[in-house]
């Protein structure tokens, strides 16, 4: 793969928080010593020492309020420069900006866009179809067949399924004691990720005088913002004063983040309508660390844990249902933890970032 230059465009990447960091980090880790040269175009405040190194350059560039205009200017320049372009978190706006910046047909193998999830409404689907007609040679990548099918129906013939890249396992999780330590909510605190149910669960524990440790990684969005409802939920959580609760609001470094999953049960009460076919990096991180998962039925996460017996799915992601499932896993924690480790080993291979990197490098 050496000799190839890949420009990774990720305007929201500024810190080690969020899926965009783990996504890009997995690609950087997968390049090894002889992989393609990577230039990561990130937020202007980006300080990412764990990513930068031989063959990987970080280009702090995007300002939040100007990022769309800046993306247009950058794409116009990169389209006329050596190397390939990879938009790591692609959407409809990126398609429009590419078409404007190109001023003609983009040649095959020049631009790759990874659509993590797409569900075009009829009005939006028209715009996707127009983009496909104007730029037929774009390579669109999708993590699942259903996402790929939606893009193909819009006219993007060069659409391929590539597994969502998994973060390399942090260490020998098998050597950790198979003992329960905490309930865990990891990742961004958001309404579609069921954060209110997590707050309700902690309230139930406090009311029942339980002594179950709970860790909450209540990260904000890429720009350190919470929506009003989530901000109120965090205030409610803090007001409970549950003595066995620890809230992590600051961004954690990779080692501290990985440590959260050891001995934990990861709670993912995500909304089934929003996550029926959306892949979660938190699930992949949890299983890689041997951490069982409680997920909502009908989601991608539920299908993964059911495949390996690495957790339990609940039809109703309410506090009582989540707590009942967590207690059931605690009662047989060693078995669930072993199944999670087995799942993690399988997914480390199936979702290796080298598969995406090979696609981008044209191998």
C-alpha positions in Angstrom: 0.0 0.0 0.0 3.0 2.3 0.1 3.2 5.2 -2.3 -0.5 6.1 -2.1 -1.6 9.3 -0.5 -5.0 9.4 1.2 -6.6 12.7 2.4 -9.0 11.9 5.2 -11.5 14.7 5.6 -13.2 14.8 9.0 -14.2 18.4 10.0 -15.6 17.5 13.4 -12.4 15.7 14.6 -10.8 17.8 17.3 -10.2 15.5 20.2 -10.2 11.9 21.3 -14.0 12.0 21.9 -16.6 10.5 19.7 -16.9 7.9 17.0 -15.0 10.1 14.4 -11.8 9.8 16.5 -12.1 6.0 16.9 -12.9 5.6 13.3 -9.8 7.6 12.1 -7.6 6.1 14.8 -8.3 2.6 13.6 -7.2 3.6 10.1 -4.0 5.2 11.4 -3.2 2.1 13.5 -3.9 -0.2 10.6 -1.4 1.4 8.1 1.6 -0.2 9.9 5.1 0.8 8.7 4.4 0.4 4.9 0.9 1.6 4.5 -0.3 4.6 2.5 0.5 8.1 3.5 -2.4 9.6 5.5 -3.2 13.3 5.8 -6.0 13.9 8.3 -7.9 17.2 7.7 -9.4 17.9 11.1 -10.8 20.7 13.3 -8.5 23.7 13.7 -8.1 23.0 17.4 -7.2 19.3 16.8 -4.4 18.1 19.1 -4.1 14.4 18.4 -0.7 13.1 19.5 -1.9 9.5 19.6 -2.7 9.6 15.9 0.2 11.6 14.5 3.4 9.8 13.6 5.4 8.4 10.7 3.2 8.3 7.7 0.3 10.2 9.4 0.0 14.0 9.4 -2.7 15.9 11.2 -3.8 19.1 9.4 -5.8 21.4 11.8 -8.1 23.3 9.4 -11.8 23.5 10.0 -13.6 26.2 12.0 -17.0 25.1 13.2 -19.0 28.0 11.8 -17.1 28.1 8.5 -16.6 24.4 8.0 -18.9 24.0 4.9 -17.3 26.8 3.1 -13.8 25.5 4.1 -14.8 22.0 3.0 -15.7 23.4 -0.5 -12.4 25.2 -0.8 -10.4 22.2 0.4 -12.2 19.7 -1.9 -11.6 22.0 -4.9 -7.9 22.0 -4.1 -7.6 18.3 -3.3 -9.5 17.3 -6.4 -6.8 18.9 -8.5 -3.9 17.6 -6.4 -2.3 14.1 -6.1 -3.8 11.6 -3.8 -7.2 10.2 -3.0 -10.0 11.8 -0.9 -11.8 10.0 1.8 -14.7 11.6 3.5 -15.0 9.6 6.7 -18.4 10.7 7.9 -20.3 11.4 4.7 -23.7 13.0 4.1 -25.8 14.6 1.5 -24.1 18.0 1.9 -20.7 16.4 1.2 -22.1 15.1 -2.2 -23.3 18.6 -3.1 -20.0 20.2 -2.1 -18.0 17.7 -4.1 -20.1 18.4 -7.2 -19.7 22.1 -6.9 -15.9 21.8 -6.2 -15.4 19.4 -9.2 -16.9 21.5 -12.0 -17.1 18.3 -14.0 -17.1 14.5 -13.6 -14.8 13.2 -10.9 -12.8 10.3 -12.2 -13.1 6.8 -10.8 -11.0 6.0 -7.8 -10.5 9.6 -6.7 -13.1 10.1 -4.0 -14.5 7.7 -1.4 -17.3 8.5 1.0 -18.2 6.4 4.0 -22.0 6.6 4.8 -22.3 5.3 8.4 -26.1 5.4 8.0 -28.6 6.7 5.6 -32.4 6.7 5.4 -33.3 9.1 2.6 -36.8 10.5 2.8 -38.5 10.9 -0.6 -37.5 14.6 -0.9 -33.9 13.9 0.0 -33.8 10.8 -2.2 -34.3 13.0 -5.2 -31.2 14.9 -4.3 -29.2 11.7 -3.9 -30.4 10.6 -7.3 -29.3 13.9 -8.9 -25.9 13.7 -7.3 -25.5 10.1 -8.6 -26.3 11.3 -12.1 -23.9 14.1 -12.0 -21.1 12.2 -10.3 -21.4 8.5 -11.4 -17.8 7.6 -10.5 -17.9 8.3 -6.8 -17.1 5.3 -4.6 -19.6 5.0 -1.7 -18.8 2.7 1.2 -21.3 1.4 3.7 -21.0 -0.7 6.8 -24.1 -2.9 6.1 -26.0 -4.3 3.1 -29.1 -2.4 4.0 -27.2 1.0 3.9 -25.5 0.0 0.7 -28.9 -1.0 -0.9 -30.4 2.4 0.0 -27.5 4.1 -1.8 -27.6 1.8 -4.8 -31.4 2.5 -5.2 -30.4 6.2 -5.5 -28.2 5.4 -8.4 -24.7 5.0 -6.9 -23.6 1.9 -8.7 -20.1 2.0 -7.2 -21.3 1.3 -3.7 -19.5 -1.4 -1.7 -19.9 -2.9 1.8 -16.9 -2.5 4.0 -17.0 -3.4 7.7 -17.0 -0.5 10.1 -13.4 -0.4 11.4 -12.8 -1.6 14.9 -10.4 0.0 17.3 -7.5 -2.4 17.9 -7.8 -4.2 21.3 -6.0 -2.3 24.0 -4.4 -5.3 25.7 -4.8 -8.8 27.0 -8.4 -8.6 28.4 -8.3 -12.4 28.9 -5.9 -11.9 31.8 -8.3 -9.6 33.7 -10.2 -11.2 36.6 -13.7 -12.1 35.5 -15.4 -10.1 38.2 -18.2 -7.5 37.9 -17.1 -4.0 38.8 -19.6 -1.5 37.4 -22.5 -0.7 35.1 -21.3 1.5 32.3 -22.8 4.1 29.9 -20.1 5.0 27.5 -19.9 7.4 24.6 -21.9 10.6 23.9 -24.8 11.5 26.2 -27.7 11.8 23.7 -31.4 11.4 23.6 -31.3 8.8 20.7 -28.8 6.8 22.8 -31.3 6.5 25.7 -29.5 8.8 28.1 -32.8 9.6 30.0 -33.3 5.8 30.7 -29.8 5.7 32.2 -30.7 8.6 34.6 -33.9 6.8 35.5 -31.9 3.7 36.3 -29.5 5.5 38.6 -32.5 7.1 40.3 -34.0 3.7 40.9 -30.8 2.4 42.4 -30.6 5.4 44.7 -34.3 5.0 45.8 -33.8 1.3 46.5 -30.6 2.0 48.5 -28.6 -0.3 46.1 -24.8 -0.2 46.1 -24.2 -1.0 42.5 -21.3 1.0 41.0 -22.2 3.0 37.9 -19.8 4.9 35.6 -21.2 7.4 33.1 -19.1 8.9 30.3 -21.3 11.8 29.6 -19.4 13.3 26.6 -20.8 16.2 24.7 -20.9 16.5 21.0 -17.9 17.3 18.8 -18.1 21.0 19.8 -18.6 20.4 23.6 -22.3 21.1 23.4 -25.3 19.3 24.8 -28.9 19.6 23.6 -31.2 21.2 26.1 -32.9 18.0 27.1 -29.6 16.2 27.7 -28.3 19.1 29.7 -31.3 18.8 31.9 -30.8 15.1 32.2 -27.2 15.6 33.3 -28.3 18.1 36.0 -30.9 15.6 37.2 -28.3 12.8 37.3 -25.9 15.0 39.4 -28.7 16.0 41.7 -29.4 12.4 42.7 -26.1 12.3 44.7 -26.0 8.5 44.3 -22.8 7.7 46.2 -21.7 4.9 43.9 -21.9 7.0 40.7 -18.9 8.4 38.9 -19.5 10.8 36.0 -16.7 11.4 33.4 -17.5 14.6 31.5 -14.0 15.3 30.3 -12.5 13.5 27.3 -10.7 10.4 28.4 -7.4 9.3 26.9 -7.5 5.9 25.1 -6.1 3.9 28.1 -8.6 5.4 30.6 -11.4 4.9 28.2 -10.5 1.2 27.7 -10.2 0.7 31.4 -13.9 1.7 31.9 -15.0 -1.5 30.1 -13.0 -3.9 32.3 -15.4 -5.8 34.6 -18.3 -3.7 33.3 -21.7 -4.3 31.9 -22.2 -1.8 29.1 -25.7 -0.3 28.9 -26.9 0.8 25.4 -30.6 1.6 25.6 -30.5 3.2 22.1 -33.7 3.9 20.3 -34.5 1.0 17.9 -35.9 3.3 15.2 -32.6 5.2 15.0 -30.2 2.3 15.5 -31.9 -0.5 13.6 -29.0 -0.6 11.2 -26.5 1.8 12.6 -23.2 0.4 13.9 -21.9 1.4 17.3 -18.2 1.8 18.0 -19.0 1.5 21.7 -20.3 -2.0 21.2 -17.2 -3.0 19.3 -15.0 -1.4 22.1 -17.0 -3.2 24.8 -16.8 -6.7 23.3 -13.1 -6.2 22.5 -12.6 -5.6 26.2 -14.7 -8.6 27.2 -17.5 -6.4 28.4 -21.1 -7.8 28.1 -23.7 -5.5 26.7 -27.4 -4.7 27.4 -29.0 -3.4 24.2 -32.4 -2.6 22.8 -34.1 -5.3 20.8 -34.3 -4.6 17.0 -30.9 -2.8 16.9 -27.7 -3.7 15.3 -26.1 -4.0 18.8 -28.8 -6.5 19.9 -28.1 -8.7 16.8 -24.4 -8.7 17.6 -24.7 -9.7 21.2 -27.4 -12.3 20.4 -25.0 -13.8 17.8 -22.4 -14.5 20.4 -24.4 -14.7 23.6 -22.5 -11.7 24.8 -25.3 -9.9 26.6 -29.0 -9.4 26.7 -31.5 -7.5 24.6 -34.6 -5.8 26.2 -37.7 -4.9 24.3 -38.4 -2.0 26.5 -35.3 0.1 27.3 -36.7 1.4 30.6 -34.9 1.5 33.9 -36.6 -1.6 35.4 -35.9 -3.6 32.2 -32.3 -2.5 32.0 -31.7 -3.3 35.7 -33.3 -6.7 35.4 -31.1 -7.6 32.4 -28.0 -6.2 34.2 -28.7 -8.3 37.3 -29.2 -11.4 35.2 -25.7 -10.9 33.6 -24.2 -10.2 37.0 -25.5 -13.5 38.2 -23.5 -15.3 35.5 -20.9 -12.7 34.7 -18.0 -15.1 34.0 -19.9 -16.8 31.1 -21.1 -13.6 29.6 -17.7 -12.1 29.9 -16.1 -15.1 28.1 -18.7 -14.8 25.3 -17.9 -11.1 25.0 -14.2 -11.9 24.7 -15.0 -14.5 22.0 -17.1 -11.9 20.2 -14.3 -9.4 20.5 -11.7 -11.7 18.9 -14.0 -12.5 16.0 -14.9 -8.9 15.4 -11.3 -7.8 15.6 -10.8 -9.9 12.5 -14.1 -9.3 10.7 -13.9 -5.5 11.2 -10.2 -5.0 10.8 -9.5 -1.5 9.6 -7.0 -3.0 7.1 -10.0 -3.9 4.9 -11.1 -0.3 4.6 -7.6 0.9 4.2 -7.1 -1.7 1.3 -10.3 -0.4 -0.3 -9.0 3.2 -0.2 -5.6 2.3 -1.5 -7.1 0.4 -4.4 -5.7 -3.0 -3.6 
